[in-house]
Amino acid sequence: MTRKSNTLAPETQAAQALRHIDPASGSVVPPMVATSTFARDENYALRDGYIYARNSGPTTAHAEEIIASLEGADESLLLNSGMSASVAVVESLPPQAHVVAQSMMYHVGLQWLDRQADRGVISVDHFPAGDMDGLKAALKPGQTKLVWIETPANGDWSITDIAAAAELAHAAGAILMVDSTAAPPCTTKPLDLGADISFHSATKYMGGHSDFTAGVLSARKDMPLWDEIRNVRSFQGTILPAFEAWLLIRSLRTMHIRYAQSSRNAMAFAKHFDALPDIQTVLYPGLPTHPGHAVAARQMVNGFGGMMSILMNGSTGRAFEMAKATKVFIPATSLGGVESLIEHRRTISGPDSGIPENLLRISIGIEHIDDLIADFQQALVATS
């Protein structure tokens, strides 16, 4: 394959999938190689290093190369879901390792950490998202092996200073993993800010079309856990298959423009509904009133994304009714797709999640902003 120079702008690298054309066919769309095993050559040597699809394959490796280029990483590893990627990192830690994680983050990741702690596999301490004093207090120098932050944080979209967290983690002898799912590499590059691992549920903004699941980890080659994470992926058989990798390549080619449109829509939506009588608070990092806005503006250099939460005024059950009253917003779990989603997050996360009863989580897509505003407005009227 003929490859473009990586000195090109990230938008160009993504749009052309790092390549000119497929020299075998002339296809401008990268081909998919779907096979479980790879024939050796006439000398019984491996062709391009591929032996079995559980370890790697050309299509998955191509998608990984694109993401590594966008992340500024030496290498990326794709897995079949965001949780598979999270589990691979935790499985790679030494026995009884101490982990520090936010108390507000993706609820299934939080449940996984607490489950492993309950089983005695690791120990876990939590700190409030964005609270550097809380992070410092939770660290155990010499014992903490992993600090796991998520920014913006799923739920209330609080912001954690990646550079400050990296400094604290490294001083304690730990590595820092950043869940940057809500801030893809077209706006945030955690490795450039000091993180050791950049993690994404690639199902979301990277995938962008709600038609497959994937997770990805990116790092520099000197990251201590990297080889073990690769081994865990192979042992568990959780590598992203060729078809999903091909879909991801397709999606990465439009990620920059999709993210930009979602960000524009979300900013207009947040400004429109901020401070209305029916609304208690709009939690969106792009608003100057958001507590983490200044840090977000430093870290999210090309827009604040499409994710926000809205705290409703009114009766206890009004947010739940709002989630059922929209006609353009789709009542579904996930984020980062081209379609706009709405959900009553407490119903999804559970009563022990810390999510308020009156919170609506919203993923703004790429539809016309007037339709989104009008739909939410009619839901306000319908539930007033």
N, C-alpha and C positions, 0 to 999 in steps of 0.2 A: 504494500500500500504506500502511496505517496503522501507524505505528511507535510502539513504546513509548519512554518516556523513558530515556535512558542513565544516569539517576540511580538506576535500580532496581539491586538486587543482581545480581552477575554470574550467579548461579544462575538468576535470573528471566529475565535477558536471553537466556541460552542456551536455557532450556527453551521460551521462546516465540519463539525465533529473531528477536528484536528487533521482532516484529510482533504485532498483534492477529489479524486475519483478512485473507484476500484479498478486497478489496471487489468484485471481479468475480463471484466464485462463492460467497463465504462460507466457503471452505475454511480450516480451521484449520491445515492442513499447507501450507507454502509450495509453490507450483506449480513445476514444472520447465519451463523454456523451452529446447527443443532445436531449434536452427536454426543453419545455417552463415552466413546472411546476413540483413540487416535492411532492410526497405523504408523508404524515406524518406517524409516526409509530403507533403501537397499542394503545399507550397512548396519541395519538394526539400531540406528540412532533415533532419538526423539526428534520430531519435526517441530521447531520453534518451542521446544520445551514442554509441549502438551502431551499428557499421558492418559488422563481420565477426567471426566467432567466434574467430578466431586472436588477436584483440586483447582482446576481452572479450565478456561476455554477461550478462544479468540474473541467472541462477542462480549463476554463478560470482561475480559481483560481490556478491550477497547473502551467500554464504558468507564472502567476504573481509571484508565489513562486520561480520559477527558476530565473526570472529576478531580484527579490529582493535579492536573494542570490548572484548573480553576481555583483550587484550594491553596495552591502554592505548596503542595505536599510532594514528598518523594514517592509516595505510593498510597493508593486507596484500595480498600478491600470491600467488595459488595457481598451482602448477605440477603437472605430472602425476606427479611422484615426488619423494622427498626428494633424490635425486641430481640431478634436473633443477634443483632450487632451488640446490643447492650449486654446480653447474656455472655457473649464471647469475651467481652472485656472483663467482666466479673469472674468468669471461669478461669481467666488467665492469671488472676492474682494468687499470691502464695496463700496457703491455708491460714485461717484466722486473721487475715489482713483486716486492718481498720480502714473503713471508708467513710468519708464525709460527703454528705449530699444535702441539697436544698430540701426544705420541708414543703415547698410549693414547686412541683414539677409534674411531668407527665405521670398520671396516677398509676399506670401499670408498671412503669419503671420503679416508682416508689414502692409499690407492692412487692416487686421482685426483690429489691434490696432488703426490705423488712423480712420477707420470707426466708432469704438466705441467712439473715442474722438470727432468726428464730431457730433455724436448723443448726446453728453453730458454725456455719461455713465461714462467715465473716462477722465482724462487728460494725455497727453503723451508728453514727451520730448525725443529727440534722441541724441546719441553721436556716434562718429566714433568708429567702432570696434577696440578694442585693446588700445584705448586711455584712460588711467586711469585718466588723468587730465580732459578730457572731461566728463567722467562718474561722477567724483566728482562735477564738475560744474553743471551737470544736476540734481543732487539729491536735494531734498527739505526735510531736516531733519524734522521728525514728520509728514510729508505729504506723502512722497513716500512710497508706500506699496509693490511694486514689481519692481525688477530690472531683466530684461530679456536679457540674453546674449546668443550668439550662437558662439561656437568655436569648430573647424574651421568654419568661417562664409561663408555661402552659397553665392557663387559668386566669391569673390576674395580670399577666404580661409585665411583671416586674423585671427590672433590668439589673444584671450583675456586671460589674466592671471586670472584664476578662483579664486585662493586664494586671490589675491589683490582685485578683484571685490567683493568677499564675505565680506572682511573686511570693504570696503567702504559702501556696502549696509547695513550691520548690524549696523554700526555706525550711519546711518541715520534712523534706525528703520524699515528698509525694509527687505523683504526676497529676496533671489537670486534664480532664476530659470535659469538653464543652458540647452540650446538646444545642446545636445551632439550627435545629429544624425550621424554626420560624424566621430565621435570617440566613438564607442560602448564600453561597459564596459570591453571588453577584452583588451582595451588600455587605457581608461580614466574612472575614477570613480569620478564624480563631487562632490558627497556627502563627500568623504574623503578629498576633497580640500576645504570644507567649504560651498558648495552650500546647499540650503534648499530643492530644487526640482531638480531632474535630469529628463529631458524630452528627449524622442526619438520619431521620426517617425519610428515606428518599421517596417514599410513597407520596410525600406532601409536595412542597414547591418544586423539587427536582423532577418528580414524576408529573405532577400538575394536572393529570387527567382522570384521576380516581379509577384507574383501570388495572393497577397491579400494586403489590406491596414490595418494599425493598428497604434495606438499611445499608449505610455505608460508613466506614471508619477511614480517616485519613491521618497520616502522620509523616514525620521525617524518619529516615532510616535508623537513626540512632536512638529511637524511642525504645526503652528497655523491654516492654511487653510485646513488641510488634511480632516477632517470630512466633511467640506462643499463641497470640491471637490467631495468626494464620493457621497454626496447627489445630487449634480448637475448632475453627471453621471447617477444616477438612475432616476431623474426627466426627463432628456432628452432622456433616453433610448439609450445611446450611448456606452454601454458596448460591448466589442468584443465578437461576437458569438462563439459558441463552435467549429465550423468547422475551422474558421480562427485561433482560439486559438490553435487547434490541429496542424494546419500547422505551426504556430509559434514555437510550441514545437519542431517539426521536424527540423525547421531551426536553432533554438538555439543550437541544438546538434552539428552542424558543423560550427558555427559562428567563432570560433577561427581559424580554418584552412582556412576558406574562407577569413577572414580578413587578415591573414598573407600572403596568396598568392597574394591578391590584392595589399597589401602594397609592396611586393617585385616587382611585375610587375610595379607598379606606379613609384617606385624609379628608376628602370632601364629605363622606358620610359622618365621620366623627365630629367634624366642625358643625355640621348641620344639626346633629342631635345633642351636642354637648350643652348642658345647662338648661334644657327644656324642662318644664314643670313635671312631666311624666318620668324624667330621667334623674336618678340620684347621681350617678357618675358614669362617664365614659372612660374606660381604662384603655388608652391607646398611646403607645410610646411616642407617637408623632405629635401629640398635643403638648404645647409648652407647659401645661398644668400637670402633666404626668410626672410623678416624683423622680423617675429615672430618665427623663427626657434628655438632659445634658449628656449623660453617659451614652445613651442610645444614639445621639447625634454623632458622637465620636466613633462608635462602633459600627453603626449601620449607615454606610456612606452613600448608598444609592437608594434610599427610601426605607420606610418603616414597615413595609409589608401590609398584608391584609387582615391581620389578626387583631381582634379587640374583644373586650367584654363590656357589657352594659349592665349596670346595677339599676333595677327598676324601682320606682316609687309605686305605691299602691298596695293592694292586698298581698298577703303572703304568697298566694298562688298565681300572681299575675305573670311572672316571668314564664312559668310553665304554660300558661294559656297563650302567651305571646308566641312561644315556639310552635304552637299548633295553628296560629292564626295567619301566618304569612302564606303568600301565594307564589312569590318569586323565590324567596329564600327557601331552600330545601331543608327540612328537619332531618339532619343526618350527622353522624360522627365522622370526623376527619377534618382536614384543613389543607389549604394551599392549592386547591383545584381551580379550574376555570369557572366553576359554578359556585355561587354563594350559598353557604350553609349556616344554619342556626340551630343551636341546641340548648336545652336547659341542662347546664353542666352538672348540677347537683344530682340529677337523676342518673347521669352516666357515671360520675365518679364515686357516688355513695355518700352517706351521711358523715363518715369519718374523714372525708377528704379535706375539710376546711373550706370548701367552696360554699359561698353564701347561697341561701335559697332563692334570692332575688337576682341571681346572676345569669345572664344570657351570654354564651360564647358564640361569637360570630366570625366566620371566615368570609371575607369579601373577595369575590371573584372578578371577572373581567367584563361582566354585563354592563349595560348602559347605567350610569349612576342615577339618572332620573328614575328609572324603574325600581332600583333598590331603595331609594329614599321614599318613593311613593308607597311601596309595599310595606315598609316598616311603619310608615305613618298610618296606613289603614289598619295595621294590626294594633297600633296604639289606640286608635278610635274604637276598634272592635272589643278591646279588653278594658276600656275605661269605665 
